[in-house]
Amino acid sequence: MSKFAVIETGGKQYKVIVGQKLKIEKLEIEKGGNVSFDKVFLVAEGDNVEIGTPTVKGAKVEGTVIRQSRDKKKIVFKYHAKARYRKKKGHRQPYTEIEISKI
């Protein structure tokens, strides 16, 4: 079994392995830049599992920024029946795509 970790970024938790591509909340880092995550909650390799209280001491996950982009458009539609109230709005959430290089 390969090595994996559970990290937190942007208020969300992700299970990551080396070589995985991941879309996370936008970070202000240029394309090709390096990013490291210090909030590592769990590191596991086979039967060897380290669980943090709340984080694993000295653990770090590193990755490389592949691109900065925006997600597909989500439609926000507000509607009140019998009141002639209709509002249609679109939203595209910005994200950063990273590739995990080291745990």
N, CA and C of each residue as an Amber inpcrd file, in Angstrom:
protein
   309
   0.8420000  -1.1880000   0.0000000   0.0000000   0.0000000   0.0000000
   0.8830000   1.2450000   0.0000000   0.4930000   2.2540000  -0.7500000
   1.3110000   3.4550000  -0.8730000   1.0870000   4.3970000   0.3080000
   1.9510000   5.3480000   0.4040000   1.8930000   6.3370000   1.4750000
   0.8580000   7.3970000   1.1390000   0.0250000   7.7700000   2.1270000
  -0.9370000   8.8400000   1.9120000  -1.0340000   9.7040000   3.1610000
  -1.6450000  10.8750000   2.9860000  -1.8050000  11.8140000   4.0950000
  -3.1520000  12.5130000   3.9690000  -3.6120000  13.0670000   5.0850000
  -4.8190000  13.8840000   5.0990000  -4.3880000  15.2890000   5.4910000
  -4.6650000  16.2600000   4.5870000  -4.2600000  17.6500000   4.8160000
  -5.4790000  18.5440000   4.8350000  -5.2840000  19.7670000   5.3230000
  -6.3430000  20.7670000   5.2800000  -5.8420000  22.0060000   4.5640000
  -6.6760000  22.5230000   3.6510000  -6.4020000  23.7900000   2.9880000
  -7.7260000  24.3850000   2.5320000  -7.8820000  25.6720000   2.7090000
  -9.1100000  26.3290000   2.2910000 -10.3230000  25.8790000   3.0750000
 -10.1350000  25.4080000   4.3160000 -11.2480000  24.9660000   5.1370000
 -11.7720000  23.5850000   4.7790000 -11.0820000  22.8800000   3.9040000
 -11.5060000  21.5350000   3.4950000 -10.3630000  20.5530000   3.7220000
 -10.7140000  19.2820000   3.9300000  -9.7110000  18.2480000   4.1380000
  -9.6290000  17.3610000   2.9020000  -8.4070000  16.9570000   2.5510000
  -8.1680000  16.1430000   1.3650000  -7.2570000  14.9780000   1.7140000
  -7.5530000  13.7960000   1.1670000  -6.6580000  12.6440000   1.2710000
  -5.7830000  12.6800000   0.0260000  -4.4640000  12.7400000   0.2040000
  -3.5590000  12.9160000  -0.9260000  -2.5000000  11.8160000  -0.9570000
  -2.0510000  11.4850000  -2.1870000  -0.9330000  10.5800000  -2.3970000
   0.0380000  11.2720000  -3.3590000   1.2600000  10.8050000  -3.4300000
   2.2670000  11.3980000  -4.3040000   1.8540000  11.1970000  -5.7630000
   1.9340000  12.2580000  -6.5610000   1.5870000  12.2000000  -7.9740000
   0.1440000  12.5740000  -8.2650000  -0.6710000  12.7640000  -7.2270000
  -2.0860000  13.0950000  -7.4120000  -2.2560000  14.5580000  -7.8070000
  -3.1890000  14.8150000  -8.7490000  -3.5480000  16.1850000  -9.1200000
  -4.8120000  16.5330000  -8.3620000  -4.8660000  17.7790000  -7.8710000
  -5.9150000  18.1600000  -6.9370000  -6.3520000  19.5890000  -7.1940000
  -7.6550000  19.8540000  -7.1840000  -8.1810000  21.2060000  -7.2890000
  -8.5360000  21.6820000  -5.8830000  -7.9080000  22.7910000  -5.4620000
  -8.1380000  23.3290000  -4.1250000  -8.5720000  24.7900000  -4.2380000
  -8.9930000  25.3690000  -3.1240000  -9.3430000  26.7860000  -3.1020000
  -8.1380000  27.6070000  -3.5600000  -8.4100000  28.7330000  -4.1940000
  -7.3570000  29.5400000  -4.8140000  -6.2840000  29.9760000  -3.8270000
  -5.0300000  29.7770000  -4.2410000  -3.8600000  30.2580000  -3.5050000
  -3.1440000  31.2610000  -4.3900000  -2.5880000  32.2860000  -3.7970000
  -1.8890000  33.3310000  -4.5590000  -0.4480000  32.9140000  -4.8400000
  -0.2820000  31.8740000  -5.6500000   1.0420000  31.3790000  -6.0390000
   1.0490000  31.2110000  -7.5460000   2.1230000  31.6510000  -8.1830000
   2.2350000  31.5790000  -9.6370000   2.3400000  30.1390000 -10.1240000
   2.0210000  29.9410000 -11.4150000   2.1430000  28.6340000 -12.0570000
   3.5960000  28.1750000 -11.9880000   3.8080000  26.9280000 -11.6090000
   5.1590000  26.3840000 -11.4680000   5.7480000  26.5980000 -10.0890000
   5.0680000  27.3700000  -9.2470000   5.5630000  27.6210000  -7.8950000
   5.3350000  26.4340000  -6.9740000   6.0630000  26.4130000  -5.8750000
   5.9320000  25.3320000  -4.9000000   5.0320000  25.7640000  -3.7540000
   4.2850000  24.8090000  -3.2300000   3.4020000  25.0570000  -2.0970000
   3.6130000  23.9350000  -1.0850000   3.5890000  24.2760000   0.2070000
   3.7220000  23.2390000   1.2330000   2.5760000  23.3930000   2.2290000
   2.0930000  22.2590000   2.7020000   0.9790000  22.2190000   3.6470000
   1.4880000  21.6980000   4.9820000   1.3400000  22.5020000   6.0360000
   1.7970000  22.1220000   7.3640000   0.6850000  21.4860000   8.1920000
  -0.5710000  21.7380000   7.8280000  -1.6960000  21.1450000   8.5580000
  -1.9320000  19.7330000   8.0440000  -1.1570000  18.7940000   8.5780000
  -1.2660000  17.3850000   8.1940000  -1.8750000  16.6460000   9.3780000
  -3.0590000  16.0620000   9.1780000  -3.7830000  15.4090000  10.2620000
  -3.4520000  13.9290000  10.3940000  -3.0120000  13.2980000   9.3060000
  -2.7560000  11.8630000   9.3320000  -1.7250000  11.5250000   8.2630000
  -0.7980000  10.6480000   8.6020000   0.1610000  10.1140000   7.6340000
   0.1520000   8.6020000   7.8040000  -0.0490000   7.8650000   6.6940000
  -0.1150000   6.4040000   6.7710000   0.7010000   5.7800000   5.6540000
   1.4150000   4.7190000   6.0100000   2.1620000   3.9280000   5.0310000
   2.0430000   2.4740000   5.4640000   1.2010000   1.7170000   4.7660000
   0.9450000   0.3320000   5.1490000   0.2450000   0.2730000   6.5030000
   0.8410000  -0.4760000   7.4510000   0.2710000  -0.5920000   8.7990000
   0.7540000   0.5030000   9.7350000   1.7210000   1.2920000   9.2970000
   2.2550000   2.3700000  10.1140000   1.3990000   3.6190000   9.9230000
   0.6140000   3.9890000  10.9510000  -0.2950000   5.1360000  10.8640000
   0.0340000   6.1150000  11.9750000   0.2370000   7.3910000  11.5960000
   0.4450000   8.4610000  12.5760000  -0.7570000   9.3750000  12.5410000
  -1.4180000   9.5220000  13.6830000  -2.5770000  10.4030000  13.7840000
  -2.1800000  11.5920000  14.6470000  -2.4570000  12.7990000  14.1620000
  -2.0710000  13.9940000  14.8780000  -3.0600000  14.3670000  15.9580000
  -2.5950000  15.1810000  16.9080000  -3.4620000  15.7070000  17.9660000
  -3.2740000  17.2060000  18.0780000  -3.7970000  18.0670000  17.2610000
  -4.6260000  17.8060000  16.0890000  -3.8010000  17.5650000  14.8220000
  -2.5140000  17.9840000  14.7880000  -1.7180000  17.7580000  13.5820000
  -0.5040000  16.8870000  13.9150000   0.0620000  16.2570000  12.9020000
   1.2500000  15.4290000  13.0750000   2.4600000  16.3520000  13.1400000
   3.2400000  16.2260000  14.2100000   4.4080000  17.0920000  14.4040000
   5.4780000  16.7880000  13.3550000   5.9830000  17.8290000  12.6920000
   7.0680000  17.6890000  11.7350000   6.6530000  17.1630000  10.3720000
   5.3720000  16.8590000  10.1820000   4.9220000  16.3420000   8.8810000
   4.6360000  17.5000000   7.9420000   4.9610000  17.2920000   6.6780000
   4.7550000  18.3310000   5.6710000   4.4510000  17.6660000   4.3380000
   3.4960000  18.2520000   3.5970000   3.1740000  17.7700000   2.2590000
   3.5180000  18.8860000   1.2860000   4.2740000  18.5540000   0.2310000
   4.7030000  19.5550000  -0.7400000   4.0970000  19.2580000  -2.0950000
   3.8540000  20.3260000  -2.8570000   3.2840000  20.1750000  -4.1860000
   3.7240000  21.2970000  -5.1060000   3.3590000  21.1780000  -6.3740000
   3.6870000  22.1640000  -7.3950000   2.4010000  22.6590000  -8.0300000
   2.3060000  23.9740000  -8.2410000   1.1230000  24.5590000  -8.8650000
   1.1590000  24.2800000 -10.3620000   0.0970000  23.6440000 -10.8630000
  -0.0070000  23.3480000 -12.2930000  -0.6640000  24.5070000 -13.0260000
  -1.7650000  25.0260000 -12.4520000  -2.4400000  26.1610000 -13.0920000
  -3.3950000  26.8370000 -12.1280000  -3.7160000  28.0770000 -12.4610000
  -4.7490000  28.8620000 -11.7820000  -5.9000000  28.9950000 -12.7750000
  -7.1110000  28.6970000 -12.3550000  -8.2280000  28.7590000 -13.2850000
  -9.5210000  29.0110000 -12.5350000 -10.6260000  28.9400000 -13.2850000
 -11.9520000  29.0760000 -12.6840000 -12.7930000  27.8700000 -13.0780000
 -13.6480000  27.4390000 -12.1660000 -14.4800000  26.2620000 -12.3600000
 -15.6010000  26.5440000 -13.3550000 -16.3800000  25.5020000 -13.7000000
 -17.5250000  25.6780000 -14.5840000 -18.5460000  26.5980000 -13.9300000
 -19.3620000  27.2400000 -14.7510000 -20.3320000  28.1920000 -14.2370000
 -21.4640000  27.4860000 -13.4970000 -21.7660000  28.0000000 -12.3040000
 -22.8960000  27.5300000 -11.5200000 -23.9880000  28.5910000 -11.6320000
 -25.2220000  28.1680000 -11.8690000 -26.3440000  29.0910000 -11.9820000
 -26.9880000  29.2570000 -10.6130000 -27.1540000  30.5080000 -10.1830000
 -27.8460000  30.8380000  -8.9390000 -29.1740000  31.4460000  -9.3620000
 -30.2800000  30.7510000  -9.0820000 -31.5950000  31.2070000  -9.5210000
 -32.5020000  31.3480000  -8.3140000 -32.9570000  32.5820000  -8.0820000
 -33.8800000  32.8520000  -6.9750000 -35.2730000  33.0520000  -7.5530000
 -36.2790000  32.4740000  -6.8880000 -37.6290000  32.4800000  -7.4260000
 -38.6320000  32.4990000  -6.2850000 -39.5880000  33.4200000  -6.3630000
 -40.6980000  33.4430000  -5.4180000 -41.9710000  33.2060000  -6.2110000
 -42.7050000  32.1820000  -5.8470000 -43.9350000  31.8610000  -6.5720000
 -44.9730000  32.9630000  -6.3600000 -45.7190000  33.2790000  -7.3800000
 -46.8510000  34.2220000  -7.3540000 -46.4480000  35.6550000  -7.0500000
 -45.1680000  35.9760000  -7.0840000 -44.7470000  37.3380000  -6.7560000
 -43.9730000  37.9850000  -7.9000000 -43.8730000  37.3110000  -9.0540000
 -43.1300000  37.8110000 -10.2110000 -41.6790000  38.1500000  -9.8430000
 -41.0910000  37.3460000  -8.9900000 -39.7130000  37.5750000  -8.5500000
 -38.8260000  36.4750000  -9.1160000 -37.9290000  36.8490000 -10.0030000
 -36.9860000  35.9130000 -10.5900000 -35.6360000  36.6130000 -10.7410000
 -34.5880000  35.9860000 -10.2120000 -33.2300000  36.5240000 -10.3520000
 -32.3320000  35.3930000 -10.8200000 -31.6040000  35.6230000 -11.8870000
 -30.6800000  34.6210000 -12.4090000 -29.2830000  35.2170000 -12.4120000
 -28.3640000  34.4780000 -11.8170000 -27.0000000  34.9570000 -11.7120000
 -26.0600000  33.7670000 -11.8810000 -24.9060000  33.9760000 -12.5070000
 -23.9110000  32.9300000 -12.6750000 -22.7170000  33.1840000 -11.7660000
 -22.0100000  32.1090000 -11.4050000 -20.8390000  32.2340000 -10.5470000
 -19.7870000  31.2100000 -10.9710000 -18.5420000  31.6540000 -11.1230000
 -17.4190000  30.7590000 -11.4170000 -16.4030000  30.8740000 -10.2910000
 -16.2190000  29.7780000  -9.5650000 -15.3150000  29.7620000  -8.4170000
 -13.8680000  29.6070000  -8.8800000 -12.9660000  30.5020000  -8.4590000
 -11.5500000  30.3380000  -8.8160000 -10.9310000  29.1850000  -8.0100000
  -9.9810000  28.4750000  -8.6320000  -9.2930000  27.3830000  -7.9510000
  -7.8440000  27.3200000  -8.4010000  -7.0570000  26.5760000  -7.6460000
  -5.6670000  26.3060000  -7.9700000  -5.5290000  24.8010000  -8.1320000
  -4.9410000  24.3710000  -9.2480000  -4.7040000  22.9400000  -9.4430000
  -3.2570000  22.6530000  -9.0900000  -3.0460000  21.6730000  -8.2010000
  -1.6930000  21.3290000  -7.7550000  -1.4300000  19.8500000  -7.9890000
  -0.1450000  19.4980000  -8.0290000   0.2720000  18.0960000  -8.0800000
   1.1290000  17.8370000  -6.8600000   0.7830000  16.8120000  -6.0960000
   1.5090000  16.4650000  -4.8790000   2.8350000  15.8190000  -5.2710000
   3.9390000  16.3690000  -4.7300000   5.2600000  15.8490000  -5.0980000
   5.9510000  15.0980000  -3.9770000   5.6120000  15.4110000  -2.7110000
   6.3420000  14.7840000  -1.6100000   5.4950000  14.8100000  -0.3300000
   5.5290000  13.6880000   0.4010000   4.8590000  13.6330000   1.7110000
   5.9330000  13.4150000   2.7680000
